[in-house]
Amino acid sequence: MTSPGRGAAVVTGAAGGLGRAVAAALHADGWSVLLTDLDPAAAAAAAVPFGGWSAALDVRDEAACAEIAATAASRGGLGLWVNNAGILVTGPSWEHDGPTRRRVLDVNAHGAMNGTLAALAVMRGQGHGHVLNIVSLAGLVAAPGETVYAASKHALLAFSLGTLSDLRMAGYRRVHVSCLCPDGIWTPMLHDRLDDPGALASFTGSMLTPQRVAARVVRLARRPRPVVSLPRWRGAQVRLLDALPGLAVALTPLVRAAGRAGQRRQHRRSTPPDRR
C-alpha cells in the first residue's frame, strides 16, 4: 500500500480535463501535486487551486522528464508519477502519414516510457514509489477507427507490465507500476469527436466523468495493482474479444452500430465538458 502524502505526486498532461481532475483528487487526498503540461501557462492556471506548483513538460523530452523527477524528489521524495498526457487520432491506419503516427507513439508510448523511467530512477534510489500509467481500454483490445492510438496504448501496457516484472526480479518490492484502463472519458478530446465516425469505439460504453476516473486513480495510488479496468465489466468484455480475435473482427459492424448509438445518446444527454 502507498501512503497518501508521502512526498510529491507528478501529473503529466495536467492542464486537460482528466489531468486537472486527477490533480484535484490527489491534492484532496493529501499529496503535494506538481502539475505539468506542454503549455506552461495552462499548467500554471490549473495549479492555482492546488498550491500553484506547476512546470512545463514535453514528455517526449527524456532529459526534461528527469529534471521534473528531480524537482519533485526535492520536496520530500517522489511518491507518485501519473503519466496522463496523451493524444488521439482517428480513422483507418493508412490515412495517417508517418509524422502523425510517430507523434502519437512519441507522446502516448515513448513519452510515458520517459516519465516512467525518470520516476523509477528516483524511486529505486528511495526504495519506494509508484508510477501510474493512464492507458485505456484500447490498450487491451484492437479498437477499429483508433488503430494507431490503440497501438500506442498496447505498447504502454506491455512496457508497464514488463517493467514491473523487471523491478520485482531486481528486488524492488516497494516500487510499483500500475495501469488504469478506463472506458471513454467525457473530456474535450471526445466531445470534439461526437460526429467523427473514426471515434465510434470510444462511444460503445457508458461515458465516464473525469472525476470518476480521478477517484479510481486515488484508490489505485493507495493500493497498487498491475492492471485495473474502469468499469470492471468493460475490461472483462474487451479481454474476451482480445482472446477471440476472429470473433472481434466479425463483431465490427455491431461495434460500429453501438458507437453511433453512443454518439447520438451523448449528443442528447451531455453538456460540453469544461475546457478550462
TAWOLIN-V87940 format. One record per residue. N is the residue number from 1. RES is the residue in three letters. NEAR is the number of other C-alpha atoms within 10 Angstrom. D_FIRST is the distance of its C-alpha to the first C-alpha in Angstrom with 2 decimals. Layout:
# TAWOLIN-V87940
n;res;near;d_first
N;RES;NEAR;D_FIRST
N;RES;NEAR;D_FIRST
This chain:
# TAWOLIN-V87940
n;res;near;d_first
1;MET;12;0.00
2;THR;19;3.82
3;SER;14;6.40
4;PRO;20;9.41
5;GLY;18;12.50
6;ARG;18;11.45
7;GLY;20;14.61
8;ALA;25;16.07
9;ALA;30;15.41
10;VAL;31;18.25
11;VAL;26;19.58
12;THR;31;22.54
13;GLY;27;25.32
14;ALA;31;24.40
15;ALA;28;27.97
16;GLY;24;28.05
17;GLY;22;27.33
18;LEU;23;23.85
19;GLY;25;22.89
20;ARG;24;24.07
21;ALA;22;22.25
22;VAL;28;18.90
23;ALA;30;19.74
24;ALA;21;20.79
25;ALA;22;17.71
26;LEU;26;15.41
27;HIS;20;18.03
28;ALA;15;18.11
29;ASP;16;14.39
30;GLY;15;15.08
31;TRP;22;14.84
32;SER;26;17.99
33;VAL;28;18.97
34;LEU;26;21.47
35;LEU;31;23.37
36;THR;29;25.25
37;ASP;25;27.98
38;LEU;18;31.13
39;ASP;15;33.10
40;PRO;17;32.64
41;ALA;14;34.54
42;ALA;20;32.47
43;ALA;27;29.22
44;ALA;20;30.72
45;ALA;15;31.84
46;ALA;27;28.51
47;ALA;23;26.78
48;VAL;12;29.20
49;PRO;12;27.35
50;PHE;20;24.10
51;GLY;12;25.61
52;GLY;15;27.74
53;TRP;18;25.65
54;SER;26;26.74
55;ALA;21;28.13
56;ALA;19;30.13
57;LEU;21;28.53
58;ASP;19;30.09
59;VAL;27;27.31
60;ARG;21;30.11
61;ASP;15;30.66
62;GLU;18;28.60
63;ALA;14;29.73
64;ALA;17;28.92
65;CYS;24;25.30
66;ALA;20;25.14
67;GLU;14;26.73
68;ILE;21;24.24
69;ALA;28;21.32
70;ALA;17;23.30
71;THR;16;24.08
72;ALA;24;20.51
73;ALA;20;19.60
74;SER;12;22.49
75;ARG;13;20.84
76;GLY;12;18.43
77;GLY;20;16.57
78;LEU;27;15.35
79;GLY;28;11.72
80;LEU;33;12.23
81;TRP;28;15.30
82;VAL;27;16.38
83;ASN;26;19.43
84;ASN;24;21.36
85;ALA;25;24.94
86;GLY;22;27.13
87;ILE;15;30.69
88;LEU;15;32.44
89;VAL;21;35.87
90;THR;22;37.65
91;GLY;18;40.66
92;PRO;13;41.77
93;SER;15;40.57
94;TRP;9;44.19
95;GLU;10;44.59
96;HIS;14;42.17
97;ASP;9;43.66
98;GLY;9;42.10
99;PRO;9;40.99
100;THR;13;39.21
101;ARG;17;37.37
102;ARG;16;36.39
103;ARG;16;35.19
104;VAL;22;32.84
105;LEU;24;31.47
106;ASP;20;31.35
107;VAL;20;29.22
108;ASN;29;27.05
109;ALA;26;26.53
110;HIS;22;27.63
111;GLY;25;26.39
112;ALA;32;22.82
113;MET;24;23.22
114;ASN;22;24.48
115;GLY;29;21.56
116;THR;25;19.04
117;LEU;17;21.01
118;ALA;21;21.64
119;ALA;28;18.00
120;LEU;27;17.24
121;ALA;14;20.24
122;VAL;20;18.63
123;MET;25;15.05
124;ARG;16;16.53
125;GLY;9;18.55
126;GLN;15;15.78
127;GLY;13;13.75
128;HIS;20;10.56
129;GLY;28;10.18
130;HIS;27;9.88
131;VAL;29;13.10
132;LEU;26;13.49
133;ASN;25;16.99
134;ILE;23;19.01
135;VAL;31;21.16
136;SER;26;23.31
137;LEU;27;24.69
138;ALA;24;27.41
139;GLY;24;25.14
140;LEU;24;25.25
141;VAL;22;29.00
142;ALA;22;32.20
143;ALA;24;33.07
144;PRO;23;36.86
145;GLY;21;37.98
146;GLU;21;34.77
147;THR;19;35.20
148;VAL;25;34.55
149;TYR;26;31.51
150;ALA;27;30.12
151;ALA;22;30.92
152;SER;25;28.89
153;LYS;27;25.84
154;HIS;22;26.32
155;ALA;17;26.42
156;LEU;25;23.15
157;LEU;25;21.38
158;ALA;14;22.95
159;PHE;17;22.19
160;SER;25;18.47
161;LEU;16;18.12
162;GLY;12;20.50
163;THR;18;18.73
164;LEU;20;15.41
165;SER;16;17.67
166;ASP;12;19.41
167;LEU;18;16.37
168;ARG;13;15.66
169;MET;10;19.42
170;ALA;9;19.53
171;GLY;12;17.05
172;TYR;16;14.15
173;ARG;14;11.12
174;ARG;16;8.65
175;VAL;22;10.41
176;HIS;27;9.66
177;VAL;25;12.36
178;SER;25;12.35
179;CYS;27;15.56
180;LEU;23;16.42
181;CYS;25;19.93
182;PRO;24;21.64
183;ASP;25;25.21
184;GLY;22;27.81
185;ILE;22;26.88
186;TRP;23;29.67
187;THR;19;30.02
188;PRO;16;33.25
189;MET;17;32.62
190;LEU;20;33.23
191;HIS;18;35.68
192;ASP;11;37.90
193;ARG;18;37.81
194;LEU;21;39.10
195;ASP;14;42.42
196;ASP;15;41.24
197;PRO;15;41.98
198;GLY;20;39.74
199;ALA;25;36.63
200;LEU;26;37.21
201;ALA;26;34.12
202;SER;26;31.90
203;PHE;26;33.73
204;THR;21;33.63
205;GLY;14;30.77
206;SER;16;29.91
207;MET;19;29.33
208;LEU;16;25.93
209;THR;16;25.80
210;PRO;21;23.83
211;GLN;18;22.24
212;ARG;16;20.96
213;VAL;23;19.43
214;ALA;20;17.94
215;ALA;17;16.35
216;ARG;20;14.69
217;VAL;26;13.54
218;VAL;19;11.80
219;ARG;15;10.10
220;LEU;21;9.18
221;ALA;27;8.06
222;ARG;15;5.58
223;ARG;14;4.64
224;PRO;21;6.50
225;ARG;16;9.64
226;PRO;16;12.83
227;VAL;18;15.22
228;VAL;20;15.40
229;SER;20;18.91
230;LEU;19;20.11
231;PRO;17;21.87
232;ARG;12;20.87
233;TRP;10;24.54
234;ARG;18;25.62
235;GLY;20;23.24
236;ALA;14;24.82
237;GLN;12;28.21
238;VAL;20;28.04
239;ARG;14;26.61
240;LEU;15;29.64
241;LEU;17;31.93
242;ASP;16;30.47
243;ALA;12;31.16
244;LEU;11;34.71
245;PRO;13;35.97
246;GLY;10;39.53
247;LEU;12;38.63
248;ALA;20;36.59
249;VAL;15;39.66
250;ALA;10;41.96
251;LEU;12;39.95
252;THR;14;40.20
253;PRO;11;42.98
254;LEU;13;40.88
255;VAL;20;37.97
256;ARG;20;40.52
257;ALA;14;41.92
258;ALA;17;38.57
259;GLY;22;37.68
260;ARG;21;41.03
261;ALA;15;40.61
262;GLY;21;37.20
263;GLN;24;38.76
264;ARG;14;41.57
265;ARG;14;39.26
266;GLN;18;37.21
267;HIS;14;40.53
268;ARG;9;41.53
269;ARG;7;38.39
270;SER;11;36.63
271;THR;10;37.46
272;PRO;13;36.75
273;PRO;15;33.24
274;ASP;10;32.89
275;ARG;10;33.97
276;ARG;11;33.25
